[in-house]
Amino acid sequence: MRRSLIVLSLLTGMMMGGLAMAQNGATLQKIKAAGTLPCGSNVEEPEYTMQDAHGSHADLDLDICKALAVATLGRNAKFTIVPYQDEEDAFKGLKSGKIAVLATGTVNFINTTNRGLGFAPPVYYDYQGFLINKAMGITSPKDLAGKKVCILGGTEIETQLEGYMQRQQIKWLPFAFSEEGEMEAAFVTGNCAAISADASQLSYERLAFKNRAKNFDILPDVIAKDPLAPSYRLDDPQWAAIVNWTVEALILAEESGLTQANLAQMKQSKDVVIQRLLGVQHGYGQYIGLDDEWVDRVIEAVGNYGEIFERDLGSGSPRNLPRGTNKLWTQGGLMYALPIR
């Protein structure tokens, strides 16, 4: 009898929790009423700000926005990319309600306190590193001893680099600039041995060197962590759950071998994880206020996490960034999806 009462209590709690979640969906209702998802993208316009170190993530942002749009509005969903010149303006737009989500925001102490904002699991573990000229024989930060390193002065990049070099006991020569173009010119002419910035920004700068880009490489050494994740306001738990679980679903799809190409075939799978992801087992979508085919639409539209990374940042992209810590946990990376159960 006691066991029956416990089970009944748990089932009632799950039903009430699902009902409460469905009732607390102002953001989703607003998106459906508008017929489009307003999604922010920090394009980091050159020279607009010196506070950010990231390069533009336009392609990655586009896929994150598209995934959320089709999850909530169905196939052929509309979404509006709202560009911001820097992250501070993007967060203001998010807090004001102009956008429902910022596709990639920096997850750090300041941004996760005091702002009333939440973050989904990271979609890119960015890091501060070094861009070097292969011809100079630099294979590690220790090879920068006694050499000039280009940086934007008065930024967090400079502060983090100073701390790193001190910890590594490397006596280097700081070469600070106030303008990015001048810094790149100094580097390409050999006036400094390296540029330090976030890897995403370094890949963006390397592209600017065009036919000479092949002469430059990004070292794998991590000076400082700078993860990026979709961000949302904390006033709507249902919308937070939708954003969080869209990211989880992308990672879980890769873990499970689910891709754009094999989507139709995998619907016949007996794997319970695949069945829950694709809605073959019914009832899971209701907990976040969506139908059971929402993940099916997401994978059809953008593929799994690995496909997104390779297309937007990795080997299939001009930026050609290695996956590194963005590999699945089973491959030595940090991408680990929570289970659907």
C-alpha positions in Angstrom: 0.0 0.0 0.0 2.8 2.4 1.0 4.7 1.6 -2.3 1.5 2.4 -4.3 1.0 5.7 -2.5 4.6 6.7 -3.2 4.3 5.8 -6.9 1.0 7.7 -7.1 2.6 10.7 -5.4 5.5 10.7 -7.8 3.3 10.4 -10.8 1.1 13.3 -9.5 4.2 15.4 -8.9 5.4 14.8 -12.5 2.0 15.7 -13.9 1.8 18.8 -11.8 5.4 19.7 -12.7 4.6 19.3 -16.4 1.4 21.4 -16.0 3.3 24.2 -14.2 5.9 24.2 -16.9 3.3 24.4 -19.6 1.6 27.3 -17.8 4.8 29.2 -17.4 5.4 29.7 -21.1 5.1 33.4 -21.8 8.2 33.4 -24.0 7.0 30.5 -26.1 3.5 32.0 -26.5 5.1 35.3 -27.6 7.2 33.5 -30.2 4.3 31.5 -31.5 2.1 34.7 -31.7 4.8 36.5 -33.7 5.4 33.5 -35.9 9.2 34.0 -35.6 12.0 33.6 -33.1 14.0 36.8 -32.4 17.5 35.5 -31.8 20.6 37.6 -31.0 24.0 37.3 -32.4 27.1 39.1 -31.2 28.9 40.0 -34.4 31.7 41.9 -32.6 32.1 44.6 -35.1 35.8 45.4 -35.5 37.0 48.4 -33.5 33.6 48.8 -31.8 34.8 47.5 -28.5 37.9 46.2 -26.8 36.0 44.3 -24.1 35.4 41.2 -26.1 38.0 38.8 -27.4 35.9 36.5 -29.5 35.6 36.7 -33.2 32.3 36.6 -34.9 30.4 33.3 -34.6 27.8 34.2 -37.2 27.6 30.6 -38.7 27.4 28.9 -35.3 24.8 31.5 -34.1 22.8 30.9 -37.2 22.6 27.1 -36.6 21.7 27.6 -32.9 18.9 30.0 -33.8 17.6 27.7 -36.5 17.6 24.7 -34.1 15.6 26.6 -31.6 13.2 28.0 -34.2 12.3 24.6 -35.7 12.0 23.0 -32.2 9.4 25.6 -31.2 7.7 26.6 -34.4 8.0 23.5 -36.6 9.5 22.8 -40.0 10.3 25.8 -42.2 10.1 28.0 -39.1 11.0 31.6 -39.3 13.6 33.3 -37.2 15.1 36.8 -37.1 18.8 37.3 -36.4 19.3 40.5 -34.4 23.0 41.5 -34.7 24.8 43.3 -31.8 28.1 45.0 -32.1 29.3 43.7 -28.7 28.2 41.3 -26.0 27.2 44.0 -23.6 24.7 45.4 -26.0 23.5 41.9 -26.7 22.8 41.2 -23.1 20.9 44.5 -22.9 18.8 43.4 -25.8 18.1 40.1 -24.1 17.1 41.7 -20.8 14.8 44.2 -22.6 12.9 41.4 -24.3 14.0 42.5 -27.8 15.4 39.0 -28.3 14.3 35.7 -26.7 17.8 34.2 -26.7 21.4 35.2 -27.4 22.9 32.4 -29.5 26.4 32.5 -27.9 27.2 34.4 -24.8 30.2 34.2 -22.5 29.7 32.1 -19.5 31.7 33.6 -16.6 31.3 34.8 -13.0 30.1 38.3 -13.9 27.6 37.2 -16.5 26.1 34.5 -14.4 25.5 36.8 -11.4 23.6 40.0 -11.1 22.2 40.0 -14.6 19.1 37.8 -14.2 20.3 35.7 -17.1 20.8 31.9 -17.4 23.0 29.8 -19.7 22.5 26.5 -21.5 25.3 24.0 -21.7 28.3 25.5 -23.7 28.2 25.0 -27.4 31.8 26.1 -27.8 34.6 25.9 -25.3 36.7 28.8 -26.6 40.1 29.7 -25.0 42.7 32.3 -25.1 45.7 31.1 -27.1 48.5 32.2 -29.5 48.6 32.7 -33.3 52.1 32.1 -34.5 54.1 32.2 -37.7 55.2 28.7 -38.6 58.4 29.9 -40.2 59.6 31.2 -36.8 59.9 27.7 -35.4 57.5 28.4 -32.4 55.9 25.2 -31.2 55.0 26.1 -27.6 54.7 29.2 -25.5 58.2 28.6 -24.1 59.5 29.4 -27.5 58.2 33.0 -27.0 60.8 33.7 -24.4 62.5 37.0 -25.2 60.1 37.7 -28.1 57.3 40.2 -28.6 53.7 39.1 -28.3 51.0 41.4 -29.9 48.0 42.1 -27.8 45.2 44.7 -27.5 46.3 46.8 -24.5 44.1 47.4 -21.5 42.0 44.3 -22.0 41.3 41.1 -20.1 43.4 39.4 -22.8 46.5 41.3 -21.6 45.7 40.6 -17.9 45.3 36.9 -18.5 48.4 36.7 -20.6 50.5 38.4 -18.0 49.3 35.9 -15.4 49.9 32.9 -17.6 53.5 34.0 -18.6 54.3 34.6 -14.9 53.0 31.2 -13.9 55.0 29.5 -16.8 58.1 31.6 -15.9 58.4 32.9 -19.5 60.1 36.2 -19.9 58.3 37.8 -22.8 58.0 41.2 -24.4 54.5 42.7 -24.4 53.6 44.6 -27.6 50.3 46.4 -26.9 48.1 48.0 -29.5 44.8 50.0 -29.3 43.7 49.1 -32.8 43.3 45.6 -34.2 44.4 46.4 -37.8 47.7 47.8 -36.6 48.3 44.8 -34.4 47.7 42.4 -37.4 50.0 44.4 -39.6 52.8 44.2 -36.9 52.3 40.4 -36.8 52.2 39.7 -40.5 55.4 41.8 -41.0 57.3 39.9 -38.3 57.4 42.7 -35.8 56.0 40.4 -33.2 56.2 36.6 -32.9 52.6 35.9 -31.9 49.2 37.4 -31.3 47.3 36.4 -28.2 43.4 36.4 -28.2 40.6 33.9 -28.1 41.1 31.0 -30.6 37.9 32.0 -32.3 39.2 35.5 -32.8 42.6 34.2 -33.9 41.0 32.0 -36.6 39.0 35.1 -37.8 42.2 37.1 -38.0 44.1 34.3 -39.8 41.4 34.4 -42.5 42.1 38.1 -43.0 45.6 37.2 -44.2 44.0 35.4 -47.2 46.6 33.6 -49.3 49.1 33.8 -46.4 46.8 32.3 -43.9 48.4 28.8 -44.4 51.7 30.3 -42.9 50.1 30.8 -39.5 48.9 28.3 -36.8 47.1 28.4 -33.5 48.9 26.7 -30.6 46.7 24.3 -28.6 48.0 25.7 -25.3 45.2 27.3 -23.2 46.0 30.6 -21.5 42.5 31.1 -20.2 39.1 29.5 -20.6 36.2 31.4 -22.3 33.2 29.1 -22.9 30.2 30.2 -25.0 26.6 29.2 -24.5 23.1 30.2 -25.5 21.7 32.7 -22.9 18.2 33.5 -21.8 16.3 35.5 -19.1 15.6 33.6 -15.9 12.0 34.7 -15.7 10.6 31.8 -17.8 11.6 28.3 -16.6 9.9 26.7 -19.6 11.8 28.7 -22.2 15.0 28.0 -20.2 14.3 24.3 -20.4 13.6 24.4 -24.1 17.0 26.2 -24.8 18.9 23.9 -22.4 17.4 20.7 -23.8 17.9 21.7 -27.4 21.6 21.9 -26.7 21.5 18.6 -24.8 19.6 17.0 -27.7 22.3 18.1 -30.2 25.0 16.5 -28.1 23.0 13.4 -27.3 22.3 12.9 -31.0 26.0 12.8 -31.7 26.7 10.5 -28.8 24.0 8.2 -30.2 25.2 8.3 -33.8 22.2 10.2 -35.0 22.9 12.4 -38.0 21.0 14.3 -40.8 21.9 11.6 -43.2 20.6 8.6 -41.2 17.6 10.3 -39.5 14.9 8.3 -41.4 16.7 5.1 -40.9 17.3 5.7 -37.1 13.5 6.1 -36.6 13.4 2.3 -36.8 16.1 1.9 -34.1 15.3 -0.2 -31.0 17.7 2.0 -29.0 15.5 3.6 -26.2 17.6 6.8 -26.3 17.0 7.2 -30.1 13.3 6.4 -29.6 12.9 9.1 -26.9 14.9 11.7 -28.9 12.9 11.2 -32.1 9.5 10.9 -30.4 8.9 7.2 -31.2 8.3 6.9 -27.4 5.7 9.5 -26.8 5.2 11.9 -23.9 8.6 13.5 -23.4 8.0 16.8 -25.3 5.1 17.8 -23.0 7.5 18.4 -20.1 8.9 21.4 -21.9 5.7 22.4 -23.7 6.7 21.0 -27.1 5.4 18.1 -29.3 7.3 14.7 -29.5 8.9 15.4 -32.9 10.8 18.5 -31.8 14.3 16.8 -31.8 13.4 15.1 -35.1 13.0 18.6 -36.7 16.2 19.9 -35.1 18.4 17.1 -36.5 16.7 17.4 -39.9 17.4 21.1 -40.0 21.0 21.4 -38.6 22.3 17.9 -37.8 23.9 16.9 -34.5 26.5 18.9 -32.5 29.5 17.4 -34.3 28.0 18.2 -37.7 27.4 21.8 -36.6 30.9 22.2 -35.2 32.6 20.9 -38.3 30.5 22.9 -40.7 30.7 26.2 -38.8 34.1 26.2 -37.0 36.0 23.0 -37.9 37.4 21.2 -40.9 34.5 22.0 -43.1 34.8 25.7 -42.3 37.4 28.2 -43.6 38.3 28.8 -39.9 39.5 25.2 -39.6 39.6 25.1 -35.8 40.3 21.7 -34.2 37.6 20.3 -32.0 39.9 19.9 -29.0 37.9 20.1 -25.8 34.7 20.4 -27.9 34.9 16.7 -28.7 32.5 14.3 -27.0 33.5 13.1 -23.6 34.0 9.6 -25.0 36.7 11.1 -27.2 38.5 13.0 -24.5 36.5 16.2 -24.8 34.0 18.0 -22.5 30.8 17.5 -24.5 28.5 15.4 -22.3 24.8 15.2 -22.7 22.3 14.6 -19.9 20.0 11.6 -20.4 16.4 11.8 -21.5 14.6 9.8 -18.9 
